[in-house]
């Protein structure tokens, strides 16, 4: 656990309405930590002293992203749709879905996860793949 719910509400969301309730936060926080651990080569789980506010903010933003993308995926499956509707024609019964820039595809979600991790952790040394002397 790199960020707790109190940090999420008070520090990250600044007491504004939260996207995640406490009962779902813990699951998505764990998923976010897993995404970070993959990209930081497990450095954080081996040394919790490296967990800074940047890491905690990264966890919070990732948790919200992962929650949103999962929620949309579940809704899309329930409704039998393909994704965000771009256009629709009534007479010819046609519709157009554009997923090319959507974070609601696996590719789009992976790209956004990477963007978020790099946004917060680029200058921390945590993403360095080599050996430090």
ZINOR-V846392 format. One record per backbone hydrogen bond with DSSP energy under -0.5 kcal/mol. NH is the residue of the N-H (numbers start at 1). CO is the residue of the C=O. If there is no record, write none. Layout:
NH|CO  NH|CO
This chain:
8|4  9|5  10|6  11|6  11|7  12|7  13|8  15|9  16|13  24|21  25|21  26|22  28|24  29|25  30|26  31|27  32|28  33|29  34|30  35|31  36|32  37|33  38|34  39|35  40|36  42|37  43|40  46|42  47|43  47|44  50|47  51|48  52|50  56|52  57|53  58|54  59|55  60|56  61|57  62|58  63|59  64|60  65|61  66|62  67|63  68|64  69|65  70|66  71|67  72|68  73|69  74|70  75|71  76|72  77|73  78|74  79|75  80|76  80|77  81|76  86|96  87|96  89|94  94|89  96|87  98|84  99|97  102|99  105|102  109|105  110|106  111|107  112|108  113|109  114|110  115|111  116|112  117|113  118|114  119|115  120|116  121|117  122|118  124|121  125|122  127|121  128|125
